């Protein structure tokens, strides 16, 4: 890859012509392109927001699982595992059908609720609504892992410590803030780090949404931008 990056590839190279050596020219043209920095900032903002929402929702679901009795908890865990195990392309096919501007379930439901402006509205045409849809999809796919991981951490919190804090007058919010969160902080930090990495390198969801009607240049993240450069 390093050697390849110092050479220039074009149409002739696809027919066997040798790639000429251009030194750092590829790097110079890349870092001086203002669009690259637009994509970098967009990717960082998208990744931080999506990862934060994922961990927040996953943490709330973990607390819910910890409070449920056995059978409701098992049902919730199975539902999370099914959502997590679904192949990305299969899940994206369903989501694209939901937000389709011609016959999508989302627009139909909004029209039934009296939002007539939703009729024929393309959620993927505008960058803001595009990234909202993408965030919802990625959060939906990522929450099961976060919820189950945090729940595993919650099972290690001593019930005796919580009971003692309750007897001392600590409220549920105080127990969560001062006892539970510090104990499971290593789990939270690892989960957050993994989500930041995964959301920064997201590709499949963004590419399939772009193919379904998104404006590519206005919705590229690092993964799709690299793909565009490599295949353009």
Residue pairs with C-beta under 8 A, 6 or more apart in sequence:
4 19
5 26
5 27
6 21
6 22
6 23
6 24
6 26
7 19
7 20
7 21
7 22
8 19
8 20
8 22
8 25
8 26
9 19
13 19
30 36
35 217
36 225
39 220
39 221
39 222
39 225
40 222
42 220
42 221
43 200
43 221
43 222
44 200
46 131
46 134
46 135
46 199
46 221
47 196
47 199
47 200
47 202
48 196
49 135
50 135
50 138
50 139
50 142
50 195
50 199
51 192
51 195
51 196
51 199
53 135
53 139
54 138
54 139
54 142
54 143
54 146
54 195
54 199
55 146
55 188
55 191
55 192
55 195
57 139
57 143
57 146
57 147
58 142
58 143
58 144
58 145
58 146
58 147
58 149
58 150
58 191
59 146
59 147
59 150
59 188
61 76
61 80
61 143
61 147
61 151
62 146
62 147
62 148
62 149
62 150
62 151
62 153
62 154
63 154
63 176
64 76
65 73
65 76
65 77
65 147
65 151
65 154
66 151
66 154
66 155
68 76
77 148
80 143
80 144
80 147
80 148
81 144
81 148
83 140
83 141
83 143
83 144
84 141
84 144
84 145
86 141
88 141
88 204
88 205
89 204
89 208
91 137
91 141
92 137
92 204
92 205
92 208
92 209
95 133
95 137
96 208
96 209
96 212
97 103
97 104
97 105
98 104
98 105
98 106
99 106
99 107
99 123
99 124
99 133
100 107
100 212
101 107
101 120
101 121
101 122
101 123
101 124
101 125
101 213
102 120
104 123
106 118
106 123
107 118
107 119
107 120
107 121
110 118
111 118
111 119
122 213
123 129
123 130
123 132
123 133
124 130
124 133
124 209
124 210
124 212
124 213
124 214
125 213
125 214
125 215
127 215
127 218
127 219
130 209
130 214
130 215
130 218
130 219
131 219
133 209
134 205
134 206
134 209
137 205
137 209
138 199
138 202
138 205
141 205
142 195
142 198
142 199
145 191
146 191
146 195
149 187
149 190
149 191
150 184
150 187
150 188
150 191
152 187
153 183
153 184
153 186
153 187
153 188
154 180
154 184
156 183
156 184
157 179
157 180
157 183
157 184
161 179
162 175
162 179
162 180
165 174
165 175
165 178
165 179
166 175
170 178
170 179
181 188
200 222
201 222
201 223
202 221
202 223
203 221
203 223
203 224
203 227
206 214
206 219
206 220
206 221
206 223
206 224
207 223
207 224
207 227
209 219
210 216
210 219
210 224
216 224
216 228
220 228
